Amino acid sequence: MYGQGKRITTAAGLLRWAAARLREWPEPAREARRALSLACGANGVLPTQLTPWEVCRFRRIVEARARGVPWPALEGTTAFLDFEVLVPPGVFIPRPETEELGELALQVWRDLPDSARALDWGTGTGVLALALARARPEAEVWALDVSRRAVAAAGRNAQRLGVRLHLLRSQSFARVQGAFHLIVANPPYVPTPHLSRLPADVKHQDPRRALDGGPDGLRWIRELIVHGPRFLLPGGYLLMEIGPDQGGAVLRLAKAVGLWSEARVLPDLSGQPRFFWGRRC
Ligand SMILES: C[S@@+](CC[C@H](N)C(=O)[O-])C[C@H]1O[C@@H](n2cnc3c(N)ncnc32)[C@H](O)[C@@H]1O
């Protein structure tokens, strides 16, 4: 942060320093510009000179990026499909593959009757529930999570986006009433023994409860496949994200339960088995 003994305060000098500090990232110059923009609250046009306070803030952001802290955690927001959500600390940061689950869910959702009811199990910031509610404002969409922070985040995001969600703090289905046409879920599915091997950004930013799928990773997936049918209307759908190596186990489980008339595992855009698509008998 010092050039020839003097503290750097010009944007050009700071960007050079940051790009060198972030050289491990694929696009260091871009990273540096994004950090500068965040530090200065700049909307498009970057300043040429920074105040001491902005320099300090910039340095903190660059150091956090160097440690692997993801952008949504620094910026407090992230994009999902065609909208943006707030991501408060302690709430799971939505991932791009879940946007694909959102698109699958929207395809099913658009064809359901006017009185359609949907449940987003483990809503986090509310992204899946919000996508459904935005597509059909007249329908009834429930956003459920065991985490108080997550339920509050989903409520705040709904308010910001001007959509109506029914919020429910519940341990799995414990407080759920009635039956739904569609259940969507991105449950925790990382096997407990693998948690310590996750990349630093995932391990340190996302709450453990959002990731931990129990000893075999299937604890909550099993819950949804075994108990989900009780909360679905006949012909109702369960669309759920799973780990890429869990497809076989999930299909065997669905067959053993005997309450699914259709059960498939669909790939994500990279061709990895990633989504369970089930229809209740
Ligand atoms: C992987 S995150 C998914 C969040 C959001 N649906 C998304 O895709 O961004 C899993 C979510 O499930 C919630 N969760 C974990 N165990 C739960 C349980 N037993 N009952 C309800 N929610 C649970 C976590 O708090 C977390 O918000």
The ligand as an ORCA input file, in Angstrom:
! r2SCAN-3c Opt
* xyz 0 1
  C     -28.472    -25.117      0.991
  S     -29.422    -23.923      1.861
  C     -30.554    -23.423      0.570
  C     -31.117    -22.038      0.741
  C     -31.923    -21.534     -0.471
  N     -33.033    -22.408     -0.748
  C     -31.008    -21.439     -1.676
  O     -31.057    -22.320     -2.537
  O     -30.244    -20.458     -1.753
  C     -30.411    -24.960      2.901
  C     -31.397    -24.217      3.790
  O     -32.138    -25.194      4.535
  C     -32.313    -24.755      5.854
  N     -32.493    -25.946      6.707
  C     -31.544    -26.821      7.108
  N     -32.082    -27.789      7.868
  C     -33.424    -27.522      7.931
  C     -34.523    -28.146      8.585
  N     -34.368    -29.254      9.298
  N     -35.752    -27.615      8.439
  C     -35.915    -26.478      7.724
  N     -34.905    -25.825      7.087
  C     -33.674    -26.342      7.184
  C     -31.050    -23.967      6.164
  O     -31.245    -23.065      7.230
  C     -30.769    -23.293      4.813
  O     -31.357    -22.022      4.752
*
